[in-house]
Amino acid sequence: GLTPQSCASVFKALKHNSSLKKLDMSDNEFDQEASEHLADMLSFNCSLTELDIEMCDYEPKALARGLLHNTTLNKVTVWSKKSIIAAVMDLRKEEGHTQQPDPEVVRCENVLFRRPLQW
């Protein structure tokens, strides 16, 4: 697998990429910096529709931040969606959203993302 520094470099390079649709970064090493670059890439990238980061040790809050600002992803494969959902709900609270959707609804309907998102 890739080192955390290599993962961060990939995410930085893809930040403004407009052609890549699917990215499989599964089974690679992430650290805090790589997680932040992933979130940054997800916030700006306008072409990526599928992301696989299963078996990666990402920072859930960073990933949640990127997912909340992304408008193109429709499929995300992660190791534990519970940690991502919890992080999304925490971020929504921090941003002043007072009504929190039920986690079961989020898991099934992805209300937080305002679009269908396959897990």
C-alpha positions in Angstrom: 0.0 0.0 0.0 0.9 3.7 -0.2 2.4 5.6 2.6 0.5 8.4 4.3 2.7 11.0 2.4 2.0 9.3 -0.9 -1.8 9.3 -0.2 -1.6 13.0 0.7 0.2 13.6 -2.6 -2.5 11.7 -4.6 -5.3 13.7 -2.9 -3.5 17.0 -3.5 -3.0 16.2 -7.2 -6.7 15.2 -7.6 -8.1 18.3 -5.9 -8.9 20.1 -9.2 -9.0 17.0 -11.5 -12.0 17.1 -13.8 -11.9 13.7 -15.5 -11.4 11.0 -12.8 -14.7 9.3 -11.9 -13.7 6.5 -9.6 -10.9 6.4 -7.1 -9.8 3.2 -5.2 -7.5 4.1 -2.3 -8.5 1.0 -0.3 -5.9 -0.7 2.0 -3.5 2.3 2.2 -2.1 4.1 5.2 -3.7 7.5 6.0 -2.6 9.9 8.7 -4.1 13.2 9.9 -2.4 15.1 7.0 -3.6 12.6 4.4 -7.1 12.7 5.9 -7.1 16.5 5.7 -6.0 16.4 2.0 -8.7 13.8 1.3 -11.3 16.2 2.8 -9.9 19.1 0.8 -9.9 17.1 -2.4 -13.6 16.0 -1.8 -14.6 19.6 -1.1 -13.2 20.9 -4.5 -13.3 17.9 -6.9 -16.2 18.1 -9.2 -15.9 14.8 -11.2 -15.4 12.0 -8.7 -18.5 9.8 -8.3 -17.1 6.8 -6.5 -14.6 6.5 -3.7 -13.3 3.4 -2.1 -11.3 3.9 1.2 -12.1 0.6 2.8 -9.4 -0.7 5.2 -7.8 2.7 5.5 -7.2 4.4 8.9 -8.7 7.8 7.9 -9.8 10.6 10.4 -13.6 10.3 10.4 -14.2 14.0 11.1 -12.0 15.1 8.1 -13.8 12.6 5.8 -17.2 13.8 7.0 -16.2 17.5 6.3 -15.2 16.5 2.8 -18.4 14.5 2.2 -20.6 17.4 3.4 -19.1 19.7 0.9 -18.9 17.3 -2.0 -21.7 17.4 -4.6 -20.7 14.6 -7.0 -20.0 11.4 -5.0 -22.8 8.9 -5.1 -20.9 5.8 -3.8 -18.5 5.6 -0.9 -16.9 2.4 0.4 -15.6 2.8 4.0 -14.6 0.4 6.8 -17.1 1.8 9.3 -19.9 4.0 8.2 -21.0 4.4 11.9 -17.9 6.6 12.6 -18.6 8.7 9.5 -22.2 9.2 10.3 -21.4 10.2 13.9 -18.7 12.7 12.6 -21.2 14.2 10.1 -23.8 14.6 12.9 -21.1 16.3 15.1 -20.1 18.6 12.3 -23.7 19.6 11.6 -24.1 20.4 15.3 -20.9 22.6 15.3 -22.2 24.4 12.2 -25.4 25.3 14.0 -27.9 22.8 12.6 -30.3 22.2 15.5 -32.3 19.3 14.0 -30.3 16.1 13.8 -31.7 13.3 11.7 -32.0 9.9 13.2 -28.8 7.9 12.5 -31.0 5.0 11.2 -32.6 7.3 8.7 -29.2 8.6 7.7 -27.9 5.1 7.2 -30.8 4.2 4.9 -31.7 7.4 3.2 -28.6 9.6 3.5 -30.6 12.6 4.4 -27.5 14.4 5.6 -26.0 14.4 2.1 -29.2 15.5 0.3 -28.7 13.0 -2.4 -28.6 9.2 -2.7 -25.3 7.9 -1.4 -24.5 4.2 -1.6 -22.4 2.7 1.2 
